[in-house]
C-alpha cells in the first residue's frame, strides 16, 4: 500500500518566533485530532513532513521528537558531502541533526539557481547515502504544456535525474509533480490534469522498472494546493498527497489539507 503524505514546504518564510508558533499550533491540532479519531482510523492517517528553513531544523525536530506521525526535512542539500562550499549544507549535516527527508529539484531551485537533472542526480545520491528520503520534484513550465510537451518534459526529468538507480533505491524516493505554471500563482491544475500526469509518472515507473515499483511509489501533487481544493485533488487514484507551499504557512489551512487526505474532515 502506498504511503500517503502531506508535506509543508515553508520556503524562505517566517522568523524564528513565527516558525515556533506555526509548528506549535500545528502540533496542538494534530494531537487533538489523534485524541478524537478512533484508533482504527488513525492507522490510515497520512505522514506529515515539515520542511522549515535550515536554521529552524533542530527546533522543529525537538518539538516533534516523540511524534511518529510527523517527520522533518530540509529544503535542499549540496551535491557533495563536505568541502570548501561556503553557505552550503550537505546531506550528512542534515541527517546528523535528525532530519529524515530532503527536497531535491524544486522548480525554484531549477529556475533560480540553474540546477539541471545531472546535478540533481548527484544530490539524490548524496541523500540516499545519508539515509535521507529524497522528495524529487518534476514538472513543466506553461509554454511546455501549451505546446503539448509536458509529458516529455517530466519523462526526461525523471529519466535523467532519478531513473539511474535500481529498484531497491527507487523504493526510498518520493516523487512530487509540480506544474510550474501553478506554483504560487493561485492557478491549480484541474483534478483531471493532476491525475493524468500522476498516472503518466506511474506508468513510466512501471515501464522502466516494474508494476510493483509503480504501485509502491508515492507521487505527490504540488501546485497551489490549498484547503479548498485539496480533497478534490486527493480523490484521484494516483495522487498520494501533496507538497504544499503557501498553505503550509497557516496551521488551520495545512491541518485542513491533512484531514482532506485522511478523510476525517
C-alpha positions as CSV (number, residue, x, y, z in Angstrom):
1,X,0.0,0.0,0.0
2,X,1.4,3.4,-1.0
3,X,2.2,5.8,1.8
4,X,0.0,8.9,1.9
5,X,2.0,12.1,2.6
6,X,1.3,15.8,3.2
7,X,4.5,17.8,3.1
8,X,4.8,21.5,4.0
9,X,7.5,23.5,2.3
10,X,7.9,26.7,4.2
11,X,10.5,28.1,1.7
12,X,12.2,31.3,2.8
13,X,9.5,32.5,5.1
14,X,8.9,33.1,8.8
15,X,11.2,34.4,11.5
16,X,12.1,32.2,14.4
17,X,9.2,33.2,16.7
18,X,6.7,32.8,13.8
19,X,8.2,29.3,12.9
20,X,7.8,28.1,16.5
21,X,4.3,29.4,16.7
22,X,3.3,27.7,13.5
23,X,4.8,24.4,14.5
24,X,3.3,24.6,18.0
25,X,-0.2,25.4,16.7
26,X,0.0,22.5,14.2
27,X,1.2,20.1,16.9
28,X,-1.8,21.0,19.1
29,X,-4.2,20.4,16.3
30,X,-2.6,17.1,15.4
31,X,-2.5,15.9,19.0
32,X,-6.2,16.8,19.4
33,X,-7.2,15.1,16.2
34,X,-5.5,11.9,17.3
35,X,-7.3,12.1,20.6
36,X,-10.8,12.3,19.0
37,X,-10.3,9.9,16.0
38,X,-10.8,6.2,16.7
39,X,-7.6,4.1,16.8
40,X,-8.5,2.2,13.6
41,X,-8.9,5.5,11.8
42,X,-5.6,6.9,13.0
43,X,-3.8,4.0,11.3
44,X,-4.6,5.4,7.9
45,X,-3.6,8.9,8.7
46,X,-1.1,10.4,6.3
47,X,2.5,11.1,7.2
48,X,3.2,14.8,7.8
49,X,6.6,16.1,6.7
50,X,7.7,19.7,7.5
51,X,10.4,21.5,5.6
52,X,11.4,24.6,7.5
53,X,14.4,26.7,6.7
54,X,17.8,25.1,7.7
55,X,18.2,27.4,10.7
56,X,15.0,26.2,12.3
57,X,15.5,22.4,11.7
58,X,16.7,21.5,15.2
59,X,14.0,23.5,17.0
60,X,11.2,21.9,14.9
61,X,12.7,18.5,15.3
62,X,12.8,18.9,19.1
63,X,9.1,19.8,19.1
64,X,8.1,16.7,17.2
65,X,10.8,14.3,18.6
66,X,8.3,11.9,20.1
67,X,5.7,12.2,17.3
68,X,5.9,9.2,15.0
69,X,3.4,10.8,12.6
70,X,5.5,13.9,11.8
71,X,8.9,14.0,10.1
72,X,11.1,17.0,9.4
73,X,13.3,17.6,6.4
74,X,15.4,20.2,4.6
75,X,14.5,22.1,1.5
76,X,17.8,21.3,-0.4
77,X,21.2,19.8,0.0
78,X,24.6,20.2,-1.7
79,X,25.8,17.6,-4.2
80,X,29.0,16.9,-2.2
81,X,29.2,15.7,1.3
82,X,31.8,18.2,2.5
83,X,34.3,20.8,1.3
84,X,35.0,24.5,0.7
85,X,31.5,25.4,-0.2
86,X,30.7,28.5,1.9
87,X,27.0,28.8,2.7
88,X,26.0,25.3,1.6
89,X,24.6,22.5,3.6
90,X,25.4,18.8,2.9
91,X,23.2,15.7,3.2
92,X,25.3,14.3,6.1
93,X,24.8,17.5,8.0
94,X,21.1,17.3,7.6
95,X,20.9,13.7,8.6
96,X,23.2,14.3,11.6
97,X,20.6,16.6,13.3
98,X,17.9,14.0,12.9
99,X,16.1,15.2,9.8
100,X,14.8,12.4,7.6
101,X,13.8,14.0,4.3
102,X,15.2,16.5,1.7
103,X,13.5,18.2,-1.2
104,X,15.5,17.9,-4.4
105,X,14.9,19.6,-7.7
106,X,12.2,22.0,-6.7
107,X,11.2,24.2,-9.6
108,X,12.5,27.3,-7.8
109,X,15.9,25.6,-7.5
110,X,15.9,24.7,-11.2
111,X,14.8,28.2,-12.4
112,X,16.5,30.5,-9.9
113,X,19.8,28.5,-9.4
114,X,20.1,26.7,-12.7
115,X,20.1,23.2,-11.3
116,X,19.8,20.6,-14.0
117,X,18.9,16.9,-13.9
118,X,22.6,15.8,-13.8
119,X,23.3,17.9,-10.7
120,X,20.1,16.7,-9.1
121,X,21.0,13.1,-9.7
122,X,24.2,13.8,-7.7
123,X,22.1,15.3,-4.9
124,X,19.8,12.3,-4.8
125,X,22.9,10.0,-4.5
126,X,24.1,12.1,-1.5
127,X,20.6,12.0,0.1
128,X,20.5,8.2,-0.2
129,X,24.0,7.8,1.2
130,X,22.9,9.7,4.3
131,X,19.7,7.7,4.7
132,X,17.5,10.7,3.8
133,X,14.3,10.3,1.8
134,X,14.6,12.4,-1.4
135,X,11.4,14.2,-2.4
136,X,12.3,14.6,-6.1
137,X,10.4,17.3,-7.9
138,X,9.5,17.3,-11.6
139,X,7.1,19.4,-13.7
140,X,6.7,21.5,-16.8
141,X,6.5,25.3,-17.4
142,X,3.5,26.9,-19.1
143,X,4.9,27.1,-22.6
144,X,5.8,23.4,-22.5
145,X,2.3,22.5,-21.5
146,X,0.8,24.8,-24.1
147,X,3.0,23.2,-26.8
148,X,1.9,19.7,-25.7
149,X,5.4,18.8,-24.4
150,X,4.5,18.4,-20.7
151,X,4.7,14.6,-20.7
152,X,8.0,14.5,-22.4
153,X,9.5,17.2,-20.1
154,X,8.5,15.2,-17.0
155,X,9.7,12.0,-18.6
156,X,13.1,13.5,-19.4
157,X,13.5,14.9,-15.9
158,X,12.8,11.5,-14.3
159,X,14.9,9.6,-16.7
160,X,17.9,11.8,-16.2
161,X,17.5,12.8,-12.6
162,X,16.1,9.7,-10.9
163,X,15.9,6.6,-13.1
164,X,19.7,5.8,-13.0
165,X,19.1,3.9,-9.7
166,X,17.9,0.4,-9.2
167,X,14.5,-0.6,-7.9
168,X,15.6,-1.0,-4.3
169,X,16.9,2.5,-4.3
170,X,13.8,3.9,-6.0
171,X,11.6,2.5,-3.3
172,X,13.3,5.0,-0.9
173,X,12.2,8.0,-3.0
174,X,9.1,10.1,-3.1
175,X,8.2,12.0,-6.3
176,X,6.4,15.3,-6.4
177,X,4.8,16.6,-9.6
178,X,4.8,20.4,-9.8
179,X,3.1,22.1,-12.7
180,X,5.4,25.1,-12.6
181,X,2.7,27.3,-14.0
182,X,0.6,26.6,-10.9
183,X,3.2,27.3,-8.2
184,X,2.4,30.4,-6.3
185,X,0.1,31.7,-9.0
186,X,-3.2,30.7,-7.4
187,X,-3.9,28.7,-10.5
188,X,-4.2,25.0,-9.9
189,X,-4.1,22.1,-12.3
190,X,-7.6,20.6,-12.6
191,X,-8.1,17.3,-10.8
192,X,-8.1,15.7,-14.3
193,X,-4.8,17.3,-15.3
194,X,-3.2,16.2,-12.0
195,X,-4.5,12.6,-12.3
196,X,-3.4,12.5,-16.0
197,X,0.2,13.4,-15.1
198,X,0.4,11.3,-12.0
199,X,-0.9,8.3,-14.0
200,X,1.8,9.0,-16.6
201,X,4.5,9.1,-14.0
202,X,3.3,5.8,-12.5
203,X,3.2,4.1,-15.9
204,X,6.7,5.4,-16.7
205,X,7.9,3.8,-13.5
206,X,6.1,0.5,-14.4
207,X,7.6,0.5,-17.9
208,X,11.1,1.3,-16.6
209,X,11.1,-0.9,-13.5
210,X,8.1,-3.0,-12.7
211,X,4.4,-2.8,-11.9
212,X,5.2,-3.4,-8.2
213,X,7.6,-0.5,-8.2
214,X,5.0,1.7,-9.7
215,X,2.3,0.7,-7.2
216,X,4.7,1.3,-4.2
217,X,5.7,4.8,-5.3
218,X,4.2,7.8,-3.5
219,X,3.6,10.6,-6.0
220,X,2.6,13.9,-4.5
221,X,0.9,16.9,-6.2
222,X,2.5,20.3,-5.7
223,X,0.9,23.4,-7.3
224,X,-1.3,25.8,-5.4
225,X,-2.9,23.0,-3.5
226,X,-4.9,24.6,-0.6
227,X,-7.6,23.8,2.0
228,X,-10.4,24.3,-0.5
229,X,-9.2,22.2,-3.4
230,X,-7.1,19.5,-1.6
231,X,-9.9,17.0,-1.1
232,X,-10.8,17.0,-4.8
233,X,-7.2,16.7,-5.9
234,X,-6.5,13.9,-3.4
235,X,-9.6,11.9,-4.5
236,X,-7.6,11.0,-7.7
237,X,-6.4,7.4,-7.6
238,X,-2.8,8.2,-8.4
239,X,-2.4,11.3,-6.2
240,X,-0.9,10.2,-2.9
241,X,-0.8,13.6,-1.2
242,X,0.7,17.0,-1.6
243,X,3.8,19.1,-1.4
244,X,2.2,22.3,0.0
245,X,3.8,25.7,-0.3
246,X,1.9,28.8,0.8
247,X,-1.0,27.0,2.5
248,X,1.5,25.2,4.8
249,X,2.3,28.6,6.5
250,X,-1.2,28.7,8.1
251,X,-1.7,26.0,10.6
252,X,-5.5,25.9,10.1
253,X,-5.2,25.6,6.4
254,X,-2.4,23.0,6.5
255,X,-4.4,20.9,9.1
256,X,-7.4,21.0,6.8
257,X,-5.3,19.7,4.0
258,X,-4.1,16.8,6.2
259,X,-7.7,16.0,7.1
260,X,-8.6,16.1,3.4
261,X,-6.2,13.2,2.8
262,X,-7.2,11.0,5.7
263,X,-10.9,11.6,5.1
264,X,-11.6,12.8,8.6
265,X,-12.8,16.2,7.7
